[in-house]
Amino acid sequence: MSMTRLKLCSLAMAIVSMVSITSASQAYQLSPKGSAREIRLERLNVSYFANGQILLYRYNIGHFVDPVHEEITSRIWGCETVDCDNLDRSDAPAAVVAGVRWNDDPRFPLTAAQAKGTKCNIGESIRVATQPICWAQLFKRAEHGAAAGKAYGPGDPLLFRTHFGDLQFLHAMAAHPGESASETQRKMMDWAQFSWRVSSGEFNLETPLRDIPIPTIHERFGMTGWRVLDLLTLGNSGIRPHLREVSFGTLLHMLQDSYAAGHVEREESSGLRTCRSGDYQATAPGTIVEFHAYNSQDHKAHARADSREALLKQIEQEGDLVEVGRTLRKYYDSRASWEVVEPYLQCVFAVRDPSRPASSGDAFSLAGP
């Protein structure tokens, strides 16, 4: 067997071994495979070797991870057929889907010190679809560090922070056990404001994050020197003309995760209340009882709650996320101001007890229910 064949086989085996990692980390499961349209956008500015990794990765992992986030987004764009989970027939724009993926798999830079002991190419931005082996190694490192009690924040790789650190509000989750519901809600509303104002054109690619007067953005990114470009479109010039759609997609992801049982405990909706502001309204979802903390959870139990089966059960309930998402899209399509949208999202993300501390959730405790 040639060295090239040996390397390819080793690479394929390494990629397949990542499935157990990624499936446990998704918030509602998200397929890293991507649609044909998105793949064309993602493969811009990527090296020949990296393209080989991408193709092998997508070939292997596409058989294992349900594209639940993509299906929800397609349904928000009106899909009513049995194949709403078909990535290549998505009704939603490719750039919106790319934004929905961003929360789970943001592109990020890595220093030489952070890359030590990995297969990472620090000359190119990193995400699971462009450097899958590197991504898997970093994810395992972050997982082990979090299990040992490490708190990730500014200065750490973005991947560490979104899944195990201070940016877990991007998944409608608390940063750590004990965080109050009001604190998690505050950060979520700050991100909603940021993403909405980017999608409305108020902030553009060149806007420095340190100049954005939103506390959570300043607290988490104010010392980086990053622009909006560096946070949402790093290393991908093909997606930049579609910044509005990408930014809206990141908000949709957070909304979708706020319905996932592994992330949030909600009351059952009565169907009698509505969330409304301006010209639009939707049946209100159940009030949030508790935000969960991923670091203290049984990750396999978490993954089961993020399955397509769980999604299909959820959208049969009152105030389901597709109805709420379609209404949010109406505000987006009409270019409503943040001042109009804010009361609607305050209702969608309403909490029963602002002081309620985050926990793993009874059904997701490492000790078992």
C-alpha positions as CSV (number, residue, x, y, z in Angstrom):
1,M,0.0,0.0,0.0
2,S,1.4,3.4,-1.0
3,M,2.1,6.1,1.5
4,T,-0.5,8.3,-0.1
5,R,-3.1,5.5,0.4
6,L,-2.0,5.0,3.9
7,K,-2.3,8.7,4.7
8,L,-5.8,8.8,3.1
9,C,-6.9,5.7,5.1
10,S,-5.6,7.1,8.3
11,L,-7.3,10.4,7.6
12,A,-10.6,8.8,6.9
13,M,-10.4,6.7,10.1
14,A,-9.6,9.8,12.1
15,I,-12.6,11.6,10.6
16,V,-14.9,8.8,11.3
17,S,-13.8,8.7,14.9
18,M,-14.9,12.3,15.2
19,V,-18.6,11.4,14.9
20,S,-19.0,10.5,18.6
21,I,-17.5,13.9,19.5
22,T,-19.5,16.1,17.2
23,S,-22.9,14.3,17.7
24,A,-22.6,14.9,21.5
25,S,-21.8,18.6,21.1
26,Q,-24.5,19.7,18.7
27,A,-27.4,21.8,19.9
28,Y,-30.2,20.3,18.1
29,Q,-28.0,18.2,15.8
30,L,-26.4,20.0,12.9
31,S,-24.9,18.2,9.9
32,P,-21.4,19.5,9.1
33,K,-21.8,18.1,5.6
34,G,-23.4,21.2,4.1
35,S,-25.5,21.7,1.0
36,A,-24.0,21.9,-2.4
37,R,-24.6,25.7,-2.4
38,E,-22.9,26.2,0.9
39,I,-20.0,23.9,0.0
40,R,-19.2,26.2,-3.0
41,L,-19.1,29.1,-0.6
42,E,-17.0,27.3,2.0
43,R,-14.3,26.0,-0.4
44,L,-13.2,29.5,-1.3
45,N,-9.7,30.3,0.0
46,V,-9.0,26.8,1.2
47,S,-5.8,24.8,0.3
48,Y,-5.8,21.7,-1.8
49,F,-4.9,19.5,1.1
50,A,-7.6,21.0,3.2
51,N,-10.1,20.4,0.4
52,G,-9.2,16.7,0.6
53,Q,-10.0,16.7,4.3
54,I,-13.3,18.4,3.7
55,L,-14.4,15.9,1.1
56,L,-13.4,12.9,3.2
57,Y,-15.0,14.3,6.3
58,R,-18.3,15.1,4.6
59,Y,-18.4,11.7,2.9
60,N,-18.1,9.9,6.3
61,I,-19.9,12.1,8.7
62,G,-22.9,12.8,6.6
63,H,-24.3,9.3,7.3
64,F,-24.3,9.8,11.1
65,V,-25.5,13.3,12.1
66,D,-29.0,14.5,11.4
67,P,-29.3,17.9,9.9
68,V,-31.9,19.1,12.4
69,H,-30.9,22.8,12.5
70,E,-31.0,22.9,8.7
71,E,-34.4,21.2,8.7
72,I,-35.8,23.7,11.2
73,T,-34.5,26.6,9.1
74,S,-35.9,25.1,5.9
75,R,-39.3,24.8,7.6
76,I,-39.1,28.4,8.8
77,W,-38.7,29.3,5.1
78,G,-41.9,27.4,4.3
79,C,-40.9,23.8,3.7
80,E,-43.9,21.5,4.4
81,T,-42.8,18.3,2.7
82,V,-41.4,15.0,4.0
83,D,-37.8,15.9,2.9
84,C,-37.3,19.2,4.7
85,D,-34.1,17.6,6.0
86,N,-32.6,17.3,2.5
87,L,-29.7,19.7,2.5
88,D,-29.7,20.2,-1.2
89,R,-33.3,21.2,-1.5
90,S,-33.3,23.7,1.4
91,D,-35.9,26.4,1.0
92,A,-33.7,28.8,3.1
93,P,-30.9,30.9,1.5
94,A,-27.5,29.2,1.8
95,A,-26.0,32.1,3.6
96,V,-28.7,31.9,6.3
97,V,-27.9,28.2,6.8
98,A,-24.2,29.1,7.0
99,G,-25.1,31.6,9.8
100,V,-27.2,28.9,11.6
101,R,-24.1,26.7,11.5
102,W,-21.8,29.4,12.8
103,N,-22.9,29.0,16.4
104,D,-21.7,25.4,16.5
105,D,-18.8,25.8,14.1
106,P,-17.4,29.3,13.9
107,R,-14.3,30.0,11.9
108,F,-11.5,31.1,14.3
109,P,-7.8,31.9,14.3
110,L,-5.3,29.9,16.4
111,T,-1.9,30.9,17.7
112,A,1.2,28.7,17.4
113,A,1.1,28.1,21.1
114,Q,-2.5,27.0,21.0
115,A,-1.9,24.7,18.1
116,K,1.0,22.9,19.7
117,G,0.5,19.1,19.6
118,T,-2.2,19.3,17.0
119,K,-2.5,18.9,13.2
120,C,-3.8,22.4,12.9
121,N,-2.6,24.7,10.1
122,I,-2.6,28.1,11.7
123,G,-2.2,29.8,8.3
124,E,-5.9,29.2,7.6
125,S,-8.9,29.8,9.7
126,I,-10.3,26.8,11.5
127,R,-13.7,25.1,11.5
128,V,-14.8,21.5,11.4
129,A,-15.6,21.7,7.7
130,T,-12.2,23.0,6.7
131,Q,-9.8,21.4,9.2
132,P,-11.7,18.5,10.7
133,I,-8.8,16.6,12.3
134,C,-7.6,19.8,13.9
135,W,-11.1,20.7,15.1
136,A,-11.5,17.3,16.7
137,Q,-8.2,17.5,18.5
138,L,-9.1,21.0,19.8
139,F,-12.6,19.9,20.8
140,K,-11.2,17.0,22.8
141,R,-8.7,19.3,24.5
142,A,-11.4,21.7,25.5
143,E,-13.7,18.9,26.7
144,H,-10.9,17.5,28.9
145,G,-10.1,21.0,30.2
146,A,-13.7,21.8,31.1
147,A,-14.0,18.4,32.9
148,A,-11.0,19.4,35.0
149,G,-12.7,22.7,35.9
150,K,-11.1,25.1,33.4
151,A,-13.2,28.2,32.6
152,Y,-12.8,29.4,29.0
153,G,-13.1,33.0,28.0
154,P,-11.4,35.9,26.1
155,G,-8.0,34.8,24.9
156,D,-9.0,31.1,24.4
157,P,-9.9,29.7,21.0
158,L,-13.5,30.5,19.9
159,L,-14.4,26.8,19.7
160,F,-13.5,26.3,23.4
161,R,-15.7,29.3,24.4
162,T,-18.8,28.5,22.3
163,H,-19.0,24.9,23.5
164,F,-17.5,25.0,27.0
165,G,-17.0,28.6,28.0
166,D,-18.4,32.1,28.3
167,L,-20.2,32.0,24.9
168,Q,-22.6,29.2,25.6
169,F,-25.4,31.7,25.5
170,L,-25.1,31.2,21.7
171,H,-26.8,27.9,22.4
172,A,-29.3,29.2,25.0
173,M,-27.2,27.7,27.8
174,A,-25.6,29.0,30.9
175,A,-21.8,29.4,31.0
176,H,-21.6,27.3,34.2
177,P,-23.8,25.7,36.9
178,G,-25.3,28.3,39.2
179,E,-25.5,31.1,36.6
180,S,-28.8,32.9,37.1
181,A,-31.5,32.7,34.5
182,S,-31.6,36.5,34.2
183,E,-27.8,36.6,33.4
184,T,-28.1,34.0,30.7
185,Q,-31.2,35.8,29.3
186,R,-29.3,39.1,29.4
187,K,-26.5,37.7,27.3
188,M,-28.9,36.1,24.8
189,M,-30.8,39.3,24.4
190,D,-27.5,41.2,23.9
191,W,-26.5,38.7,21.1
192,A,-30.0,39.1,19.6
193,Q,-29.5,42.8,19.5
194,F,-26.1,42.5,18.0
195,S,-27.1,40.0,15.3
196,W,-30.2,42.0,14.4
197,R,-28.4,45.3,14.1
198,V,-25.8,43.6,11.9
199,S,-28.5,42.1,9.7
200,S,-30.2,45.5,9.4
201,G,-26.9,47.1,8.2
202,E,-26.4,49.3,11.3
203,F,-23.1,47.5,11.9
204,N,-21.0,46.4,8.9
205,L,-18.0,44.2,8.2
206,E,-15.6,47.0,9.2
207,T,-17.3,47.9,12.5
208,P,-14.8,47.2,15.4
209,L,-16.4,45.0,18.1
210,R,-15.0,47.2,20.8
211,D,-17.1,50.2,19.4
212,I,-20.4,48.3,19.6
213,P,-22.3,49.7,22.6
214,I,-23.8,46.3,23.7
215,P,-22.4,45.1,27.0
216,T,-22.0,41.3,26.2
217,I,-20.2,42.1,22.9
218,H,-17.9,44.5,24.6
219,E,-17.2,42.2,27.6
220,R,-16.5,39.2,25.3
221,F,-14.7,40.8,22.4
222,G,-13.8,44.3,23.3
223,M,-10.1,43.6,23.8
224,T,-9.6,41.5,20.6
225,G,-9.3,44.3,18.0
226,W,-11.7,42.2,15.9
227,R,-14.2,43.7,13.4
228,V,-17.6,42.2,12.6
229,L,-15.8,40.6,9.6
230,D,-13.3,38.7,11.9
231,L,-16.1,37.3,14.1
232,L,-18.7,36.2,11.5
233,T,-16.8,35.8,8.2
234,L,-13.2,35.1,9.0
235,G,-11.3,33.5,6.1
236,N,-14.4,33.3,3.8
237,S,-14.7,36.2,1.4
238,G,-17.4,34.4,-0.5
239,I,-19.9,34.8,2.4
240,R,-19.2,38.5,3.1
241,P,-21.6,39.9,0.6
242,H,-24.3,38.0,2.5
243,L,-23.5,39.3,5.9
244,R,-27.2,40.2,6.6
245,E,-28.3,36.6,6.0
246,V,-25.4,35.1,8.0
247,S,-26.1,37.3,11.0
248,F,-29.8,36.5,11.0
249,G,-28.9,32.8,10.8
250,T,-26.9,33.0,14.1
251,L,-30.0,34.5,15.8
252,L,-32.1,31.6,14.4
253,H,-29.7,29.1,15.9
254,M,-30.0,30.6,19.4
255,L,-33.8,30.7,19.1
256,Q,-33.9,27.0,17.9
257,D,-31.6,25.9,20.8
258,S,-33.9,27.6,23.3
259,Y,-36.5,24.9,22.5
260,A,-34.1,21.9,22.9
261,A,-34.7,20.0,26.2
262,G,-31.0,19.5,26.8
263,H,-30.5,23.3,26.8
264,V,-33.6,24.8,28.4
265,E,-36.5,23.6,30.5
266,R,-39.7,25.3,29.4
267,E,-43.2,25.1,30.7
268,E,-45.7,23.6,28.4
269,S,-47.4,26.4,26.4
270,S,-51.2,26.8,26.9
271,G,-51.6,28.3,23.5
272,L,-53.6,31.2,25.0
273,R,-50.7,33.8,25.2
274,T,-49.2,35.5,22.3
275,C,-45.8,37.2,21.7
276,R,-46.5,40.4,19.7
277,S,-44.9,43.7,18.7
278,G,-45.7,46.0,15.8
279,D,-47.5,44.2,13.0
280,Y,-46.8,40.6,13.9
281,Q,-47.5,38.0,16.5
282,A,-47.1,34.3,17.3
283,T,-48.4,31.9,19.9
284,A,-46.1,32.2,22.9
285,P,-43.9,29.3,23.8
286,G,-43.8,28.0,27.3
287,T,-42.0,30.2,29.8
288,I,-38.3,29.2,30.5
289,V,-38.0,27.5,33.8
290,E,-34.3,26.9,33.8
291,F,-31.3,27.2,31.5
292,H,-29.0,24.2,31.6
293,A,-25.2,24.1,31.8
294,Y,-23.5,21.7,29.3
295,N,-20.3,21.2,31.3
296,S,-22.1,19.4,34.1
297,Q,-24.3,17.2,31.8
298,D,-24.3,13.7,30.5
299,H,-23.4,14.5,26.9
300,K,-25.0,11.4,25.4
301,A,-28.3,12.2,27.1
302,H,-27.9,15.8,25.8
303,A,-27.4,14.5,22.2
304,R,-30.5,12.3,22.4
305,A,-32.7,15.3,23.2
306,D,-31.3,17.1,20.2
307,S,-32.4,14.4,17.7
308,R,-34.8,14.8,14.7
309,E,-37.3,12.7,16.6
310,A,-37.3,15.3,19.4
311,L,-37.7,18.1,16.9
312,L,-40.8,16.4,15.2
313,K,-42.4,16.0,18.6
314,Q,-41.7,19.6,19.5
315,I,-43.2,21.2,16.4
316,E,-46.6,19.5,17.2
317,Q,-46.9,21.7,20.3
318,E,-48.4,25.1,20.8
319,G,-45.9,28.0,20.4
320,D,-43.6,25.7,18.5
321,L,-40.3,27.0,17.2
322,V,-41.2,26.9,13.5
323,E,-44.2,29.3,14.1
324,V,-42.1,31.6,16.3
325,G,-39.2,31.5,13.8
326,R,-41.5,32.3,10.8
327,T,-42.8,35.3,12.7
328,L,-39.3,36.4,13.4
329,R,-38.6,36.1,9.7
330,K,-41.5,38.4,9.0
331,Y,-39.7,41.1,11.1
332,Y,-36.5,40.3,9.2
333,D,-38.1,40.5,5.8
334,S,-39.8,43.8,6.6
335,R,-36.5,45.2,8.0
336,A,-38.1,46.1,11.3
337,S,-35.9,48.0,13.8
338,W,-34.5,46.4,16.9
339,E,-36.8,48.5,19.0
340,V,-39.8,46.7,17.4
341,V,-38.2,43.2,17.5
342,E,-36.9,43.4,21.1
343,P,-40.3,43.1,22.9
344,Y,-41.1,40.1,20.7
345,L,-37.9,38.3,21.7
346,Q,-38.3,39.3,25.3
347,C,-41.5,37.4,25.3
348,V,-40.0,34.4,23.5
349,F,-37.1,34.2,26.0
350,A,-39.2,35.1,29.1
351,V,-38.1,33.4,32.3
352,R,-40.3,32.3,35.2
353,D,-37.8,33.0,38.0
354,P,-34.9,35.4,37.1
355,S,-32.9,34.1,40.1
356,R,-33.2,30.4,39.1
357,P,-29.6,28.9,39.0
358,A,-28.5,26.8,36.0
359,S,-27.9,23.1,36.5
360,S,-27.4,20.1,34.3
361,G,-31.2,19.4,34.4
362,D,-32.6,16.3,36.1
363,A,-32.8,14.3,32.9
364,F,-29.2,15.1,31.9
365,S,-27.3,14.7,35.2
366,L,-24.2,12.6,35.2
367,A,-25.8,10.8,38.2
368,G,-28.8,9.9,36.1
369,P,-32.5,11.1,36.4
